[in-house]
């Protein structure tokens, strides 16, 4: 492990040994953790985190590539060829799903929903057939399941599931449909010996190339990181350190299951979010984009304006009530730290 990476891990309390499992004999042992669909940005954040702790990590990927941890090929649809990795594991964290950063054509819609539902079904079948099923199955979901909300925060108990709010474009209903089907498949799986959590997570911010933070920072660096449309729409986010620590927390807390929001407790409007990011980078210039401009840009970039315009004002009430402490509650501190590491990585690339 190089000294720079080790220093970063130590900064975030990610050094080996922070999660262990107590055996019946009273001694500590490392965990076997399986990450289906764990080759993307969020999966890499977790795999890197668990590997640094000394846990046995296996990533299931459609496009396997060499990593510091084990990578096993899978097709995300049937349990053949990889179900053995599930049997005897301690934790399964399913992150599989086609990117939603695309146009919602009929073909893409089908791939988006099938990649989530069928992979969740396959993981459930593997767990159900395991002689020694994992104690915990965490399945990705999304904070987008809640309605467009500028008026108040959405938590797990009082948050309103979206899809029927007045004024919302019809296209936004597709994301809600996907999230509902995703969670429905998880909780319908017959896995009575396995605790299940639906991870309603916000955007995970890390300085990794091509991640969401890298994309937002590129806008700022090129002078385009201004207010989007009215700027009143809220952005929910979480620093990669707190995301990984929240997963640690959920693994350790055997009393927590069901739907859990994983995000900073301090979402903020787009206007303020981008202003803080510009300040962290060291620039005041950020050209605003009107809603009609975003619509045209989305067509050329082959994406949807929902990713920018929907207000996601989500708070992690269950985590807070359970005693979880965030290292990065406010975006100002998180943005400053992420910019610093982004620059450090570029200087050593």
The 8 nearest C-alpha neighbors of each residue, nearest first, counted from 0:
[[1, 5, 2, 4, 3, 51, 6, 8],
 [2, 0, 4, 3, 5, 6, 7, 8],
 [1, 3, 5, 4, 6, 0, 7, 8],
 [4, 2, 6, 5, 1, 7, 0, 8],
 [5, 3, 7, 6, 2, 1, 8, 0],
 [4, 6, 2, 8, 7, 3, 9, 1],
 [7, 5, 9, 3, 4, 8, 2, 10],
 [8, 6, 10, 4, 9, 5, 3, 11],
 [9, 7, 13, 5, 11, 10, 6, 14],
 [8, 10, 12, 6, 7, 11, 14, 13],
 [11, 9, 7, 8, 12, 6, 13, 5],
 [10, 12, 13, 8, 9, 240, 7, 14],
 [11, 13, 9, 10, 14, 8, 17, 240],
 [14, 12, 8, 11, 9, 48, 15, 52],
 [13, 15, 9, 52, 8, 12, 51, 16],
 [52, 16, 14, 51, 53, 17, 13, 50],
 [15, 17, 52, 18, 14, 19, 53, 29],
 [16, 18, 15, 52, 19, 14, 13, 12],
 [19, 17, 16, 247, 20, 52, 29, 251],
 [18, 20, 29, 28, 27, 30, 21, 16],
 [21, 19, 28, 27, 22, 29, 30, 18],
 [20, 22, 27, 26, 25, 19, 28, 23],
 [23, 21, 24, 25, 26, 20, 27, 28],
 [22, 24, 25, 21, 26, 27, 20, 28],
 [23, 25, 22, 26, 21, 27, 28, 20],
 [24, 26, 22, 23, 21, 27, 20, 28],
 [27, 25, 24, 22, 21, 28, 23, 20],
 [26, 28, 21, 20, 19, 22, 25, 29],
 [29, 27, 20, 19, 30, 26, 21, 22],
 [28, 30, 54, 19, 20, 31, 53, 27],
 [29, 31, 54, 89, 32, 55, 19, 28],
 [30, 32, 55, 88, 89, 56, 54, 90],
 [31, 33, 90, 56, 91, 30, 89, 55],
 [34, 32, 91, 57, 58, 56, 92, 35],
 [33, 35, 58, 37, 92, 93, 91, 59],
 [36, 34, 59, 93, 37, 58, 94, 95],
 [37, 35, 95, 94, 60, 59, 38, 34],
 [36, 38, 42, 34, 35, 58, 39, 94],
 [37, 39, 42, 43, 36, 60, 40, 58],
 [40, 38, 42, 37, 41, 43, 36, 94],
 [39, 41, 43, 42, 210, 44, 38, 207],
 [42, 40, 44, 43, 39, 45, 203, 37],
 [43, 41, 37, 45, 39, 44, 38, 40],
 [42, 44, 46, 40, 45, 41, 38, 47],
 [43, 45, 41, 47, 42, 46, 48, 40],
 [46, 44, 48, 42, 43, 47, 49, 243],
 [47, 45, 43, 49, 48, 44, 50, 42],
 [46, 48, 50, 44, 45, 49, 43, 51],
 [47, 49, 45, 51, 46, 50, 44, 13],
 [48, 50, 52, 46, 51, 54, 47, 45],
 [49, 51, 53, 47, 52, 54, 48, 46],
 [52, 50, 48, 15, 53, 49, 47, 14],
 [15, 53, 51, 49, 16, 50, 14, 54],
 [52, 54, 50, 51, 15, 49, 55, 16],
 [55, 53, 30, 29, 50, 49, 52, 56],
 [54, 56, 31, 32, 30, 53, 50, 57],
 [57, 55, 32, 68, 33, 54, 31, 50],
 [58, 56, 69, 33, 70, 34, 32, 68],
 [57, 59, 34, 70, 37, 35, 33, 71],
 [60, 58, 35, 71, 36, 72, 70, 73],
 [61, 59, 72, 63, 62, 36, 73, 38],
 [60, 62, 73, 72, 74, 63, 59, 75],
 [63, 61, 60, 64, 72, 38, 73, 59],
 [64, 62, 60, 72, 70, 61, 71, 65],
 [63, 65, 66, 62, 70, 60, 38, 71],
 [66, 64, 63, 67, 70, 69, 68, 71],
 [67, 65, 68, 64, 69, 70, 63, 58],
 [66, 68, 69, 65, 50, 47, 70, 46],
 [69, 67, 66, 56, 57, 70, 50, 46],
 [68, 70, 57, 58, 56, 71, 66, 67],
 [69, 71, 58, 57, 59, 63, 68, 72],
 [70, 72, 59, 58, 60, 69, 73, 63],
 [73, 71, 60, 61, 59, 63, 70, 62],
 [74, 72, 61, 75, 60, 59, 81, 71],
 [73, 75, 76, 61, 77, 72, 60, 118],
 [76, 74, 118, 73, 77, 117, 121, 114],
 [75, 77, 118, 117, 74, 121, 78, 120],
 [78, 76, 121, 79, 75, 74, 118, 117],
 [79, 77, 82, 121, 125, 81, 80, 122],
 [78, 80, 77, 81, 82, 73, 125, 83],
 [79, 81, 82, 78, 73, 83, 72, 77],
 [80, 82, 83, 84, 79, 78, 73, 71],
 [81, 83, 78, 85, 125, 84, 79, 80],
 [84, 82, 86, 85, 81, 80, 129, 87],
 [83, 85, 82, 86, 81, 88, 33, 87],
 [84, 86, 82, 83, 88, 87, 126, 125],
 [87, 85, 129, 83, 131, 132, 88, 84],
 [88, 86, 131, 132, 85, 133, 89, 84],
 [87, 89, 31, 133, 85, 86, 90, 32],
 [88, 90, 133, 31, 134, 30, 32, 87],
 [89, 91, 32, 135, 133, 88, 136, 134],
 [92, 90, 33, 136, 32, 34, 137, 93],
 [93, 91, 137, 34, 138, 136, 33, 94],
 [92, 94, 35, 138, 34, 95, 139, 91],
 [95, 93, 36, 139, 37, 35, 92, 138],
 [96, 94, 36, 93, 35, 115, 118, 114],
 [95, 97, 115, 114, 98, 111, 94, 36],
 [96, 98, 111, 114, 99, 110, 95, 115],
 [97, 99, 100, 96, 111, 101, 110, 95],
 [100, 98, 101, 97, 111, 302, 102, 103],
 [99, 101, 302, 98, 303, 102, 301, 306],
 [102, 100, 302, 301, 99, 103, 303, 98],
 [103, 101, 302, 301, 104, 303, 107, 100],
 [102, 104, 108, 107, 101, 105, 303, 302],
 [103, 105, 107, 106, 102, 108, 101, 109],
 [106, 104, 108, 107, 109, 103, 110, 102],
 [107, 105, 109, 104, 108, 110, 103, 111],
 [108, 106, 110, 104, 109, 105, 103, 111],
 [109, 107, 111, 105, 110, 106, 103, 104],
 [108, 110, 106, 107, 112, 111, 113, 105],
 [109, 111, 107, 113, 108, 112, 114, 106],
 [112, 110, 108, 97, 114, 109, 113, 107],
 [111, 113, 115, 109, 114, 177, 110, 116],
 [114, 112, 116, 110, 115, 117, 111, 109],
 [113, 115, 96, 111, 112, 110, 117, 116],
 [116, 114, 96, 113, 112, 118, 117, 181],
 [115, 117, 113, 119, 181, 118, 114, 112],
 [118, 116, 120, 76, 119, 113, 115, 114],
 [117, 119, 75, 121, 76, 120, 115, 116],
 [120, 118, 122, 116, 117, 121, 115, 123],
 [119, 121, 117, 123, 118, 122, 116, 124],
 [122, 120, 118, 124, 77, 123, 119, 78],
 [121, 123, 125, 119, 124, 120, 118, 126],
 [122, 124, 120, 126, 121, 125, 188, 127],
 [125, 123, 127, 121, 122, 126, 128, 120],
 [126, 124, 122, 128, 82, 123, 127, 78],
 [125, 127, 123, 129, 132, 128, 124, 122],
 [126, 128, 124, 190, 125, 129, 123, 189],
 [129, 127, 125, 126, 124, 130, 132, 86],
 [130, 128, 86, 132, 126, 131, 127, 125],
 [129, 131, 132, 86, 128, 87, 127, 126],
 [132, 130, 87, 129, 86, 133, 88, 126],
 [131, 133, 129, 126, 86, 87, 130, 134],
 [134, 132, 89, 88, 90, 135, 193, 87],
 [133, 135, 193, 89, 194, 90, 132, 192],
 [136, 134, 194, 90, 193, 133, 195, 91],
 [135, 137, 91, 195, 92, 90, 194, 138],
 [138, 136, 92, 196, 195, 197, 91, 93],
 [139, 137, 93, 197, 92, 198, 196, 136],
 [138, 140, 198, 94, 197, 93, 137, 141],
 [139, 141, 199, 198, 197, 178, 138, 200],
 [140, 142, 199, 200, 143, 144, 178, 201],
 [141, 143, 199, 144, 200, 201, 145, 313],
 [142, 144, 141, 145, 311, 175, 174, 146],
 [143, 145, 175, 142, 178, 160, 161, 141],
 [146, 144, 160, 161, 143, 159, 142, 158],
 [161, 147, 145, 160, 148, 159, 162, 164],
 [146, 148, 310, 309, 311, 145, 149, 161],
 [149, 147, 310, 150, 146, 312, 311, 151],
 [148, 150, 151, 232, 310, 233, 312, 147],
 [151, 149, 148, 152, 312, 147, 310, 153],
 [152, 150, 149, 148, 153, 312, 313, 158],
 [151, 153, 312, 313, 314, 154, 148, 150],
 [152, 154, 158, 313, 314, 312, 157, 151],
 [155, 153, 158, 314, 156, 157, 316, 313],
 [156, 154, 158, 157, 259, 260, 316, 153],
 [155, 157, 154, 158, 153, 316, 159, 317],
 [158, 156, 154, 155, 159, 153, 152, 160],
 [157, 159, 153, 154, 155, 156, 160, 145],
 [158, 160, 145, 146, 161, 157, 153, 154],
 [159, 161, 145, 146, 144, 158, 162, 175],
 [146, 162, 160, 145, 163, 144, 159, 175],
 [161, 163, 172, 175, 164, 146, 160, 171],
 [164, 162, 161, 165, 172, 167, 146, 160],
 [163, 165, 162, 167, 161, 166, 146, 147],
 [166, 164, 167, 163, 168, 162, 147, 146],
 [165, 167, 168, 164, 169, 163, 147, 162],
 [166, 168, 165, 164, 169, 171, 147, 163],
 [169, 167, 170, 171, 166, 172, 305, 165],
 [168, 170, 171, 172, 167, 173, 162, 166],
 [171, 169, 172, 168, 173, 174, 103, 305],
 [172, 170, 173, 169, 168, 174, 305, 167],
 [171, 173, 162, 175, 170, 174, 169, 176],
 [172, 174, 176, 171, 175, 170, 177, 169],
 [175, 173, 177, 176, 172, 171, 178, 143],
 [176, 174, 144, 178, 172, 177, 173, 162],
 [175, 177, 173, 179, 174, 178, 180, 172],
 [176, 178, 174, 180, 175, 179, 112, 181],
 [179, 177, 181, 175, 180, 176, 144, 140],
 [178, 180, 176, 182, 181, 177, 183, 175],
 [181, 179, 183, 177, 178, 182, 184, 176],
 [182, 180, 178, 116, 179, 184, 183, 177],
 [183, 181, 185, 179, 184, 180, 178, 186],
 [182, 184, 180, 186, 185, 181, 179, 187],
 [183, 185, 187, 182, 181, 186, 180, 116],
 [186, 184, 182, 183, 187, 188, 119, 181],
 [185, 187, 183, 188, 184, 182, 195, 189],
 [188, 186, 184, 185, 183, 189, 182, 190],
 [189, 187, 186, 123, 185, 190, 184, 120],
 [188, 190, 191, 127, 187, 123, 186, 124],
 [189, 191, 127, 193, 192, 188, 126, 123],
 [190, 192, 193, 189, 194, 127, 188, 195],
 [193, 191, 190, 194, 134, 132, 133, 127],
 [192, 194, 134, 135, 190, 191, 133, 195],
 [193, 195, 135, 134, 136, 256, 192, 196],
 [196, 194, 136, 256, 137, 135, 257, 193],
 [195, 197, 257, 137, 256, 258, 198, 138],
 [198, 196, 258, 138, 140, 257, 139, 137],
 [197, 199, 139, 140, 200, 259, 138, 196],
 [200, 198, 141, 260, 142, 140, 259, 261],
 [199, 201, 261, 141, 142, 198, 260, 262],
 [200, 202, 236, 262, 142, 235, 203, 237],
 [203, 201, 236, 237, 204, 235, 200, 211],
 [204, 202, 237, 239, 238, 236, 201, 205],
 [205, 203, 238, 212, 239, 237, 202, 211],
 [204, 206, 239, 207, 212, 203, 238, 337],
 [207, 205, 341, 337, 213, 212, 208, 340],
 [208, 206, 205, 210, 209, 213, 40, 341],
 [207, 209, 210, 213, 206, 214, 212, 205],
 [210, 208, 213, 214, 207, 211, 212, 40],
 [211, 209, 213, 208, 212, 207, 40, 214],
 [210, 212, 214, 213, 215, 204, 209, 202],
 [213, 211, 215, 214, 204, 210, 216, 205],
 [212, 214, 216, 210, 211, 215, 209, 208],
 [215, 213, 211, 217, 212, 216, 209, 210],
 [216, 214, 212, 218, 217, 213, 211, 219],
 [215, 217, 219, 213, 218, 214, 212, 220],
 [216, 218, 220, 214, 215, 219, 213, 221],
 [219, 217, 224, 223, 215, 216, 221, 220],
 [218, 220, 224, 216, 222, 217, 221, 223],
 [221, 219, 217, 218, 222, 216, 223, 224],
 [222, 220, 218, 219, 223, 217, 224, 285],
 [221, 223, 285, 219, 220, 224, 284, 286],
 [224, 222, 218, 286, 285, 219, 221, 225],
 [225, 223, 219, 285, 218, 222, 286, 273],
 [224, 226, 285, 287, 286, 223, 273, 227],
 [225, 227, 287, 270, 230, 288, 228, 269],
 [226, 228, 288, 230, 287, 229, 289, 225],
 [227, 229, 289, 290, 230, 288, 226, 308],
 [230, 228, 231, 227, 226, 232, 289, 290],
 [229, 231, 270, 269, 227, 226, 228, 232],
 [232, 230, 268, 229, 269, 233, 270, 149],
 [231, 233, 310, 268, 230, 269, 149, 309],
 [234, 232, 268, 310, 267, 311, 312, 269],
 [233, 235, 311, 266, 267, 268, 269, 236],
 [236, 234, 266, 201, 311, 312, 313, 262],
 [235, 237, 202, 201, 262, 263, 203, 234],
 [238, 236, 262, 263, 203, 204, 202, 242],
 [237, 239, 204, 241, 240, 203, 242, 333],
 [238, 240, 242, 205, 204, 241, 203, 243],
 [241, 239, 243, 242, 238, 11, 244, 326],
 [242, 240, 244, 238, 243, 239, 245, 325],
 [241, 243, 239, 245, 240, 244, 238, 237],
 [242, 244, 246, 240, 245, 241, 45, 239],
 [245, 243, 241, 247, 246, 242, 240, 248],
 [244, 246, 248, 242, 247, 243, 241, 249],
 [247, 245, 249, 243, 248, 244, 250, 242],
 [248, 246, 244, 250, 245, 249, 251, 243],
 [249, 247, 245, 251, 246, 250, 252, 244],
 [250, 248, 246, 252, 251, 247, 245, 255],
 [249, 251, 247, 248, 252, 246, 253, 135],
 [250, 252, 248, 249, 253, 247, 18, 20],
 [253, 251, 249, 254, 250, 255, 248, 247],
 [252, 254, 255, 251, 250, 249, 256, 194],
 [255, 253, 252, 256, 249, 251, 194, 321],
 [256, 254, 253, 252, 249, 257, 196, 194],
 [255, 257, 196, 195, 194, 254, 258, 259],
 [256, 258, 196, 197, 195, 259, 255, 186],
 [259, 257, 197, 196, 198, 256, 199, 260],
 [258, 260, 198, 199, 197, 261, 257, 317],
 [261, 259, 199, 315, 200, 262, 198, 314],
 [260, 262, 200, 315, 199, 259, 201, 198],
 [263, 261, 237, 201, 236, 315, 200, 260],
 [262, 264, 237, 265, 328, 236, 266, 314],
 [265, 263, 314, 315, 328, 262, 266, 313],
 [266, 264, 263, 329, 328, 267, 314, 330],
 [267, 265, 235, 234, 312, 233, 264, 263],
 [266, 268, 233, 234, 272, 265, 271, 269],
 [269, 267, 233, 231, 232, 270, 271, 234],
 [268, 270, 230, 272, 271, 233, 232, 234],
 [269, 271, 230, 226, 268, 272, 273, 274],
 [272, 270, 274, 268, 269, 273, 275, 267],
 [273, 271, 269, 275, 274, 270, 268, 267],
 [272, 274, 276, 275, 271, 270, 269, 277],
 [275, 273, 271, 277, 276, 272, 278, 270],
 [274, 276, 278, 272, 273, 277, 331, 271],
 [275, 277, 273, 279, 278, 274, 334, 280],
 [278, 276, 280, 274, 282, 275, 279, 281],
 [277, 279, 281, 275, 280, 276, 282, 274],
 [278, 280, 335, 276, 277, 281, 334, 275],
 [281, 279, 277, 278, 282, 276, 338, 335],
 [282, 280, 278, 279, 277, 283, 276, 284],
 [281, 283, 277, 284, 278, 280, 279, 219],
 [282, 284, 277, 285, 278, 281, 274, 222],
 [285, 283, 282, 222, 286, 225, 277, 224],
 [286, 284, 225, 224, 222, 223, 287, 283],
 [285, 287, 225, 223, 224, 222, 284, 288],
 [288, 286, 225, 226, 227, 285, 289, 223],
 [287, 289, 227, 228, 292, 226, 293, 290],
 [290, 288, 228, 292, 291, 227, 293, 287],
 [289, 291, 228, 293, 292, 294, 288, 227],
 [290, 292, 294, 293, 289, 295, 288, 228],
 [293, 291, 289, 295, 294, 290, 288, 296],
 [294, 292, 296, 290, 291, 295, 297, 288],
 [295, 293, 291, 297, 292, 296, 304, 290],
 [294, 296, 292, 298, 297, 293, 291, 299],
 [297, 295, 293, 299, 298, 294, 300, 292],
 [296, 298, 302, 300, 294, 295, 303, 299],
 [297, 299, 301, 295, 296, 300, 302, 294],
 [298, 300, 296, 301, 297, 295, 302, 294],
 [301, 299, 297, 298, 302, 296, 101, 303],
 [302, 300, 298, 102, 101, 299, 297, 303],
 [301, 303, 101, 102, 297, 100, 300, 298],
 [304, 302, 305, 297, 102, 306, 101, 100],
 [303, 305, 306, 307, 308, 297, 294, 293],
 [306, 304, 308, 309, 307, 303, 171, 170],
 [305, 307, 304, 308, 303, 309, 100, 302],
 [308, 306, 305, 304, 309, 227, 303, 310],
 [307, 309, 305, 304, 306, 310, 232, 228],
 [310, 308, 305, 147, 307, 311, 232, 306],
 [309, 311, 232, 233, 147, 148, 312, 149],
 [312, 310, 233, 234, 235, 313, 147, 148],
 [313, 311, 152, 233, 148, 266, 235, 153],
 [312, 314, 153, 152, 311, 235, 154, 142],
 [313, 315, 264, 154, 316, 153, 152, 262],
 [316, 314, 260, 318, 261, 317, 262, 264],
 [315, 317, 319, 318, 154, 314, 320, 155],
 [318, 316, 320, 319, 315, 321, 259, 155],
 [317, 319, 321, 323, 316, 320, 315, 322],
 [318, 320, 316, 322, 323, 321, 317, 315],
 [319, 321, 317, 322, 318, 316, 323, 315],
 [322, 320, 318, 319, 323, 317, 316, 255],
 [323, 321, 319, 320, 324, 318, 317, 248],
 [322, 324, 319, 318, 321, 325, 248, 245],
 [325, 323, 322, 326, 319, 318, 241, 328],
 [324, 326, 327, 328, 241, 323, 263, 264],
 [325, 327, 328, 241, 324, 240, 11, 238],
 [326, 328, 325, 333, 329, 332, 238, 241],
 [329, 327, 263, 325, 265, 264, 326, 330],
 [330, 328, 331, 327, 332, 265, 333, 263],
 [329, 331, 333, 332, 334, 328, 272, 327],
 [332, 330, 334, 333, 329, 275, 335, 279],
 [333, 331, 335, 330, 334, 329, 336, 327],
 [332, 334, 330, 336, 335, 331, 327, 337],
 [335, 333, 337, 331, 336, 332, 330, 276],
 [334, 336, 279, 332, 338, 333, 337, 331],
 [337, 335, 339, 333, 334, 338, 332, 340],
 [336, 338, 334, 340, 339, 335, 206, 341],
 [339, 337, 341, 335, 340, 336, 334, 342],
 [338, 340, 336, 342, 337, 341, 343, 335],
 [341, 339, 343, 337, 342, 338, 344, 336],
 [342, 340, 338, 206, 344, 343, 339, 337],
 [341, 343, 345, 339, 340, 344, 338, 346],
 [344, 342, 340, 346, 345, 341, 339, 347],
 [343, 345, 341, 347, 342, 346, 348, 340],
 [346, 344, 348, 342, 347, 343, 341, 340],
 [345, 347, 343, 344, 348, 342, 341, 340],
 [346, 348, 344, 345, 343, 342, 3, 341],
 [347, 345, 346, 344, 343, 342, 341, 208]]
